[in-house]
Amino acid sequence: MISVIIPHLNQAAALEACLRSLDAQTLSRDLFEVIVVDNGSAMPPIDVVAAHPKVRLTYESDPGPGPARNAGAAVARGEMLAFIDADCRAHPDWLNSVLRASRSSPADTIFGGDVRIWQAENASLSAIAAYESVFAYRFKLYIERHGYSGTGNMAVFRRDFDRVGPFAGIDVAEDMEWGQRALRAGLRFRYIPDMIAFHPARSSLEELYAKWDRQIAHYRNMAQGKPVWRLRWIARALLVLASPAPDAVTVLTSDRLHGSDARLKAIAVLCAVRAHRAMTMLSHLGRRHAVAWNR
């Protein structure tokens, strides 16, 4: 049995789409449960959850997706925990892919899947969607190069989750920090390409900037206190500023975009986002910035 855990904050419409995608899973409904953890919404999603049989709603007052996921894990009954975000939609075969991976992998393995940009049928690809199709959710890169999985599409045996311990709070990038602890505990991550979730593209550059503002604050908090962290931080900011040149090649060769128009749109957004990231990083040299969860 698999326990699907969904942290939620003020995203009732997105949660409805997420729960519909879980209703449509090819895995038998008797083999998984769904737990929604509300993290302080202005209006808890009571009606949304009530419309979906076998979905439980619980609450966590400590802000942040990490504490919300911990609260879901605390009441979960499954042998495996599968994490997805409220604004994601699961591929119909998502949980079957989790099950197949768990049966074909060595012990002590944590599974991370592919996150793709969701696009309405026949809708044209916006510049933001073109950029995010290539750069937004690079779970294969996170797992194979950096040794952790994003928690928006991750599955782990309950015994291994307990071995690593709970996710951290909002002040750090909880998926990265948890992944580091998992590696130290002797676990390994495996990328499962057919374990697919979809995330809608952000609607504006401002939303993209807000996402990076939050991430940069996490990274700054994690960097502080390490040897010569300010010099390393400045060097990293300068590398980010220069990175559009080599990453333009990634856009031009990506199989997730088709046509020159989409590729040019993606490169334009790439340049704007990397410039914003570099300037924001340099603004963090003086003091810590508070971190707030989305919405």
Secondary structure, DSSP 8 states (H G I E B T S, - for coil): -EEEEEEESS-HHHHHHHHHHHHT-SS-GGGEEEEEEE-S-SS--HHHHHTSTTEEEEE--S-SHHHHHHHHHHH---SEEEEE-TT-EE-TTHHHHHHHHHHHS-SSEEEEEEEEEE--TT----HHHHHHHHHT--HHHIIIIIS---TTEEEEEHHHHHHH-----TTS-HHHHHHHHHHHTT-EEEEEEEEEEEEE--SSHHHHHHHHHHHHHHHHHHHTTSTTHHHHHHHHHHHHHHTHHHHHHHHHH-TT--SHHHHHHHHHHHHHHHHHHHHHHHHTSSS--------
